[in-house]
Amino acid sequence: MSASLIARAIPASSQVSNLQKCLCERTMTTMGETIATKQTPAKAALARDALAKSCYARLFDFIVERINLSMRGAAKETSTFIGLLDVYGFESFAINTYEQLCINFANEKLQQFFLRFVFKAEEDLYRSENVAWTKIEYQDNQGCIDLIEKMPTGVMRLLDETCKKPKVEDSAFCLSVAETHRRNDFFMDARGAGHKNYRPDEAFAIRHFAGDVCYVGEGFCDKNNDTLHSDFVALCSGSGHGVLRQLFAEDAKVKKANTFNSVSRRFINDLNTLMEDLNSTKAHFIRCIKPNKELEAFKFTPSLVLTQLRCSGTIDAVQLMAGAYPTRIPYDSIYSRYASQMPDFVRKLEPPLFCEALALALEISNKVRALAD
């Protein structure tokens, strides 16, 4: 879409003055003098995309904030909350790009949270109850997480460094990843991962908890660069449309240089904030399993289901629980079911002692006694 068409597409009530000029020219201020330079069609298209992404992101945040304010009303801030986190599934397509890396990285972090939360909670419970149990070693994916985010050589960190250079090339980014991590256990070159049509400067592969994924480097640098030129900030903050003006008002207050702004850095920071919130909660998990690749009802492919259970850590978690508390019937449930059939002196016992007495009378081993809810 041309700059003139974009300008005409904006309703008159929200018209932004000089939008076409802003898309086709770029101003630079040096030594107190402002110079306007013509943009090439390719750079104008990138400026258009940057403006569209910025408007979308700011509008999304604006809507979420307004919804939260409306729901909260006059209530004061509170640290008590109930949250629902709906996680998009792990992705591996014929061609995977920057978006898939972000999605899969988020899944890596949440998978680690699931494993550590479940296993640590079980182990703490066994220790507090003095229950004998067999320690189960689970596969920690910290190595894969470090490969992607760890300073200063993580994949996303190398992407930021590449984007800061005068000449930004996706091929240079791919080569830097290959050279830095060629001996990393969680890294593979594309050909080693079975993608022989890609060179090291075109793609790379990461060994995720759910499988190996080959990422094609084309477009990584452009998608990671969320820099919006100050010309657009000034233009939108002076718009006649109230919402648009409000979206850019804060940035307009501060004179910022047109420095590189990383999508990856913000994504990592937001994800780490989410993990802090999750670690402060008592979590419950619902695992969704894909029963078959044909998306047919009442059809289960055993190998497909088993692979998902193994990759998600569900089987390891079940083995851990079965090792000490295979049966988890609440004391009150047993008491309400059998108390009426017991002698008076047994019936008068508190539910935990009642269950203990019942287990002794029936000669039930300590290893299979029920756990209080």
Disulfide bonds with the S-S distance in Angstrom:
none
